Amino acid sequence: MVTDRPIVVAGAGAIGCFVGGMLAVGGRRVALLVRPRVKTEIERFGLLLTDFDGSEKKLGAGQLALSEDPSIFHSAGTVLVTVKSADTADVADQIAQHAPQDAVIVSLQNGVGNVAALRDRLGGRCVLAGMVPFNVIAMGEGRFHRSTSGDIHVEADEANTAAVLSVPGLTMRASRDITGVQWGKLIINLNNALSALSDMPLAAQLASREWRRLFADQMAEGLAAMKAAGITPVSATPIPPRWTPTLLRLPDTVFNAILGRTMKIDPEARSSMWQDLKLGRKTEIDYLQGAIIALAERNGVDVPLSRRIVALIREAESAGKGPPRLTPQQIRGGGPAG
């Protein structure tokens, strides 16, 4: 990778603003390709990065390059792709048109298909897969709050891109099995939809055994589909994915003790899918539960709960009334939402 040129964040929403901001705090030259609303917000308020541990970092608008124009890619040494999965093809075309041929492209997106889409449209360019384990909430007025713990994983390469990008407070770790890591993240991300459908904070949901059992049953479907396809997911925590459904079904006191040793969650942490429903945006359900359904269909595995959750999310998207506040029984049941 080229280290004397800017790091450009393509699609700076909540994750992109937090990651880009932390890199800028760490002394890197950072440019953000943003929507007009985000650009106006940062120009007015600056960028305030807060964390689940109570720390905060402040950046003035002048400490970052901000643009709505993809020509901002023209001098990039590294491009961090943080757009929604549905926008991957469009941003790839913008990168192909404007970014230098030697720029390193790193996908920090949800799902498992984005790197293939980027490589397909970017020819022989260096495209690396990545995985962001933590949640970020856009709080308004330029504040972006990291609400869960974890280090970013980046596909290992000869240039050691992960180490070069790491800064204090934002560690990036090289992974030699990034495909397994991405599937491991996807299986955890299946809870995004439950958070969105319930309108509950992640911590409160995980504190309820009834909700955890629902999450466990959904994970079990996903793991069965992966096993049938010969995919071995890799966990970003010390707990192997195959053990997680069993742990989720444990009594509250036992589960909470284990969770406290492996992950930090802010009491108000919410999923990105919850944010999408709240703001009336299309979710990434097709790239999460949808990926499990597609994998299951190819390998003859039945995943009725995943299908049910996809239908409920699509119903909530169409209604445009935000998170529908369903109970576990309503999610499991056969009737419509609400």
C-alpha positions in Angstrom: 0.0 0.0 0.0 1.1 3.6 -0.5 1.5 5.2 2.9 2.3 8.8 1.8 -1.1 9.4 0.2 -4.5 9.8 1.9 -6.8 7.1 3.2 -10.1 7.7 1.6 -13.3 6.3 3.2 -15.8 5.5 0.6 -19.3 6.0 2.0 -18.7 7.5 5.4 -21.8 6.7 7.4 -21.5 5.6 11.1 -18.7 3.0 10.7 -16.9 5.1 8.0 -17.0 8.3 10.1 -15.8 6.5 13.2 -13.0 4.5 11.5 -11.9 7.5 9.4 -12.0 9.8 12.4 -9.9 7.4 14.6 -7.4 7.2 11.8 -7.2 11.0 11.6 -6.8 11.2 15.4 -3.9 8.7 15.0 -2.2 11.2 12.6 -3.2 9.7 9.2 -4.3 11.9 6.3 -8.0 11.0 5.9 -10.6 12.0 3.3 -14.3 11.1 3.6 -16.6 10.6 0.7 -19.9 11.6 2.3 -23.5 12.3 1.6 -24.5 16.0 1.7 -26.3 15.7 5.1 -23.2 14.2 6.8 -20.9 16.7 5.2 -23.0 19.6 6.5 -23.2 18.0 9.9 -19.4 17.6 10.2 -18.7 21.1 8.8 -21.0 22.5 11.5 -20.1 20.4 14.5 -16.8 18.7 13.8 -16.4 15.0 14.6 -16.9 13.7 18.1 -15.9 10.1 18.6 -17.1 8.5 21.8 -16.5 5.0 23.1 -18.2 2.4 25.4 -15.3 2.9 27.9 -16.3 6.6 28.3 -13.4 8.0 26.3 -13.9 10.7 23.6 -11.9 12.3 20.9 -12.7 15.5 19.0 -11.8 16.6 15.5 -12.4 19.9 13.8 -13.9 19.8 10.3 -10.6 21.1 9.0 -8.7 18.0 10.2 -10.5 15.9 7.5 -11.1 16.3 3.8 -14.8 16.1 3.1 -16.4 15.7 -0.3 -19.5 14.5 -2.1 -17.6 14.0 -5.3 -15.9 10.7 -6.0 -13.0 12.5 -7.7 -11.7 12.7 -4.1 -10.3 9.2 -4.8 -7.8 10.7 -7.3 -4.8 10.7 -4.8 -5.8 7.8 -2.5 -3.2 5.4 -1.3 -5.9 3.3 0.5 -9.6 3.2 0.0 -11.8 1.9 2.9 -15.2 0.8 1.5 -17.9 1.2 4.1 -21.0 1.6 1.9 -24.1 -0.7 2.3 -23.8 -3.9 0.4 -26.4 -2.8 -2.2 -24.2 0.1 -3.1 -21.0 -1.9 -3.7 -21.2 -2.1 -7.4 -21.7 1.7 -7.8 -18.8 2.6 -5.5 -16.6 0.1 -7.3 -17.3 1.9 -10.6 -16.4 5.2 -8.9 -13.1 3.8 -7.6 -12.3 2.3 -11.0 -12.8 5.7 -12.6 -11.0 7.9 -10.1 -8.6 6.0 -7.9 -5.0 5.3 -8.8 -4.3 1.8 -10.1 -2.0 1.1 -7.1 -4.4 2.1 -4.4 -5.3 -0.7 -2.0 -9.0 -1.3 -1.6 -10.2 -2.7 1.8 -13.8 -3.7 2.2 -15.1 -3.0 5.8 -18.7 -4.1 5.0 -21.2 -6.5 6.4 -21.9 -9.7 4.5 -19.7 -12.1 2.5 -20.1 -11.2 -1.1 -18.8 -7.6 -1.3 -15.1 -8.4 -2.0 -16.1 -10.6 -5.0 -18.2 -7.8 -6.4 -15.4 -5.3 -5.9 -12.8 -7.5 -7.5 -15.1 -8.2 -10.4 -15.4 -4.5 -11.2 -11.8 -3.5 -10.3 -9.9 -5.9 -12.5 -6.4 -6.6 -11.2 -6.4 -4.0 -8.4 -5.5 -5.1 -4.9 -8.8 -5.7 -3.0 -8.7 -7.0 0.6 -11.5 -8.3 2.7 -12.1 -6.9 6.2 -14.4 -7.3 9.1 -15.5 -4.7 11.7 -16.8 -6.5 14.8 -18.1 -3.4 16.7 -21.2 -1.3 16.3 -21.3 2.4 15.8 -24.3 4.6 16.4 -24.7 8.0 14.7 -25.9 10.2 17.6 -26.3 13.4 15.7 -24.5 16.7 15.7 -21.3 15.1 14.5 -21.1 12.5 17.3 -20.4 8.8 16.5 -20.4 6.3 19.4 -18.7 2.9 19.4 -21.0 0.8 21.5 -19.3 -2.7 21.5 -15.7 -3.9 21.6 -13.5 -5.7 19.2 -10.6 -5.3 16.7 -11.0 -4.9 13.0 -9.7 -7.9 10.9 -8.1 -7.4 7.5 -7.1 -10.0 5.0 -3.3 -10.8 5.4 -1.1 -9.5 2.5 2.6 -9.0 1.8 2.4 -5.3 2.6 1.0 -6.0 6.1 -1.8 -3.6 5.4 -3.5 -4.3 8.7 -0.5 -3.3 10.8 0.1 -0.2 8.6 -3.5 1.0 9.1 -3.5 0.4 12.9 -3.5 3.4 15.2 -4.0 3.7 19.0 -7.6 2.9 19.8 -8.3 1.3 16.4 -6.4 -2.0 16.1 -6.4 -3.9 12.8 -5.3 -7.5 12.8 -4.2 -9.5 9.8 -6.2 -12.7 9.2 -5.2 -15.6 7.0 -8.7 -17.0 7.0 -10.7 -13.8 6.3 -13.5 -15.8 4.6 -14.0 -17.8 7.8 -13.9 -14.5 9.9 -16.5 -13.0 7.6 -18.9 -16.0 8.0 -18.2 -15.9 11.7 -19.3 -12.2 11.8 -22.3 -12.9 9.6 -23.6 -15.5 12.0 -23.4 -13.0 14.9 -24.9 -10.3 12.6 -28.0 -12.4 12.4 -29.0 -10.7 15.7 -29.1 -7.4 13.9 -32.6 -8.2 12.6 -33.8 -9.3 16.1 -32.6 -6.0 17.5 -34.4 -4.1 14.7 -37.7 -6.1 15.1 -37.7 -5.8 18.9 -36.6 -2.1 19.2 -34.5 -3.2 22.2 -30.9 -2.3 23.0 -28.5 -5.3 22.3 -27.5 -5.6 26.0 -31.1 -5.8 27.2 -31.9 -8.3 24.5 -28.9 -10.5 25.4 -29.9 -10.3 29.1 -33.2 -12.1 28.3 -33.0 -15.9 27.9 -36.1 -15.9 25.7 -34.5 -13.6 23.2 -31.2 -15.5 23.4 -33.0 -18.8 22.6 -34.5 -17.1 19.5 -31.0 -15.9 18.5 -29.6 -19.4 19.2 -32.2 -21.1 17.0 -31.4 -18.7 14.2 -27.7 -19.2 14.6 -28.2 -23.0 14.6 -30.0 -22.7 11.2 -27.1 -20.7 9.8 -24.4 -23.0 11.2 -26.3 -26.0 9.6 -26.3 -24.3 6.2 -22.6 -23.5 6.6 -21.7 -27.1 7.6 -23.6 -28.4 4.6 -21.6 -26.1 2.3 -18.2 -27.0 3.9 -17.8 -23.5 5.4 -16.0 -23.2 8.8 -16.8 -19.9 10.5 -14.2 -18.2 12.6 -15.1 -16.3 15.8 -13.8 -12.9 16.6 -14.0 -13.8 20.3 -12.5 -16.8 22.2 -15.9 -18.6 21.9 -16.0 -20.9 18.8 -19.2 -20.4 16.7 -20.4 -24.0 17.2 -20.6 -23.5 20.9 -22.4 -20.2 20.8 -26.0 -21.5 20.4 -25.5 -23.7 23.5 -24.1 -20.8 25.5 -27.0 -18.5 24.5 -29.4 -21.0 25.9 -27.8 -21.0 29.3 -29.4 -19.5 32.4 -28.9 -15.7 32.7 -26.4 -15.7 35.5 -24.1 -18.1 33.7 -24.4 -16.5 30.3 -23.8 -13.0 31.6 -20.6 -14.1 33.4 -19.3 -15.6 30.2 -20.3 -12.6 28.0 -18.6 -10.1 30.4 -15.3 -11.9 29.9 -15.4 -11.9 26.1 -17.2 -8.7 25.0 -18.0 -5.2 26.2 -21.4 -3.8 25.2 -22.7 -0.3 25.9 -26.2 -0.4 27.6 -27.6 1.6 24.7 -25.9 -0.3 21.8 -28.2 -0.9 18.8 -27.7 -2.7 15.5 -27.2 -1.0 12.2 -30.4 -2.6 11.0 -32.3 -1.0 13.8 -30.9 2.4 12.7 -32.0 1.7 9.1 -35.6 1.0 10.2 -35.6 4.0 12.5 -34.5 6.2 9.6 -36.8 4.6 7.0 -33.9 3.2 5.0 -33.6 -0.2 3.2 -31.8 -2.7 5.4 -29.1 -5.2 4.5 -31.3 -8.2 5.4 -30.7 -9.7 1.9 -27.0 -9.8 2.6 -27.3 -11.4 6.1 -30.3 -13.7 6.6 -30.6 -13.6 2.8 -27.1 -15.1 2.4 -28.0 -17.9 4.8 -31.2 -18.7 2.9 -29.3 -18.8 -0.4 -26.6 -21.0 1.0 -29.3 -23.3 2.5 -31.1 -23.6 -0.8 -27.9 -24.6 -2.6 -27.2 -27.3 -0.1 -30.7 -28.7 0.7 -31.0 -27.3 4.2 -34.3 -26.0 5.6 -34.1 -22.6 7.4 -37.7 -21.6 8.2 -36.8 -19.1 11.0 -34.5 -17.2 8.7 -37.2 -17.0 6.1 -39.7 -15.7 8.7 -37.3 -13.0 9.9 -36.6 -11.8 6.3 -40.3 -11.5 5.7 -40.8 -9.5 8.9 -38.0 -7.1 8.1 -39.3 -6.5 4.6 -42.8 -5.9 6.1 -41.3 -3.3 8.5 -39.4 -1.7 5.6 -42.6 -1.4 3.6 -44.6 0.0 6.5 -42.1 2.7 7.1 -43.0 3.1 10.8 -39.7 2.2 12.3 -38.9 -0.9 14.4 -42.2 -2.8 15.0 -41.4 -3.8 18.6 -42.3 -7.5 18.2 -42.0 -10.1 20.9 -40.0 -13.4 20.4 -43.4 -15.2 20.2 -44.5 -12.9 17.4 -41.3 -13.4 15.5 -41.6 -17.2 15.8 -45.3 -17.2 14.9 -46.9 -17.6 11.5 -48.9 -14.4 11.4 -48.0 -10.9 10.2 -46.1 -8.4 12.3 -48.0 -6.1 14.6 
